[in-house]
Amino acid sequence: MDKKVELQKELAFLGLLEKARQIRDELGDRGVLSFLKSSYRLLSKVYHPDLNPDTSKKAQKTQLSLNRVNQLINQMKDEELLEAIQVEPKKPTNRKKKILVVEDEFGLQETFRDIFLMEGYEVKVAVDGGNGYEVYRSYKPDLIFTDVVMPGMNGIELVAKIREEVPDIKVIYISGFFGIKRLKRELNEDMLRFGYPSLSKPFKISDMLGLVHDYLND
């Protein structure tokens, strides 16, 4: 994998990519280079497994990512670092936005599809997380509109898998009542870390369409 692509992916995983872009806009190249080169020292202390015994596995995974970022930064020239965090060119606006709906409830699949089609979007539907990933690979949507609780691969796992390829993929989670505390905690962490919005069932169609429109055009 190209070093610039890998660095971008790791920074996105750590939640540092958008922050780096913001710092570059506000402080310029020198400011963002200083931020990138100093982040490792600070975060490696915060996420050290010994300081996080209750979440040691997550801390270890984050520490590995931090170590790889540090290696890449030391191997790359400043020009390459700046290229890695530059904003991707905007997608053409003269085409319909593409939405992938991932929902295991048959009635809702049809409802979401028909509503989005009537609003002028291109839409494809997947019946679960595994099927959603297969459809995503060929469809390349602008937005993943996914349920959380599904058989096999759940919505959070699906998004994590897609994020490995497209770190800045747009996602809206559809969350309902579920008594799985672990899953609810993972959902809250994912939304907080990556800024994904969500809709709690039941919700108004007008609220859904407003959120999708604003999110896709942000």
HELIX and SHEET records of a PDB file:
HELIX    1   1 LYS A    3  PHE A   13  1                                  11    
HELIX    2   2 LEU A   17  VAL A   46  1                                  30    
HELIX    3   3 PRO A   49  LEU A   51  5                                   3    
HELIX    4   4 PRO A   53  THR A   55  5                                   3    
HELIX    5   5 SER A   56  GLN A   75  1                                  20    
HELIX    6   6 ASP A   78  ILE A   85  1                                   8    
HELIX    7   7 PHE A  106  MET A  118  1                                  13    
HELIX    8   8 GLY A  129  TYR A  139  1                                  11    
HELIX    9   9 GLY A  155  ARG A  163  1                                   9    
HELIX   10  10 LYS A  181  PHE A  194  1                                  14    
HELIX   11  11 ILE A  205  LEU A  216  1                                  12    
SHEET    1   A 5 GLU A 122  ALA A 126  0                                        
SHEET    2   A 5 LYS A  98  VAL A 102  1                                        
SHEET    3   A 5 LEU A 143  ASP A 147  1                                        
SHEET    4   A 5 LYS A 170  SER A 175  1                                        
SHEET    5   A 5 SER A 198  SER A 200  1                                        
END                                                                             
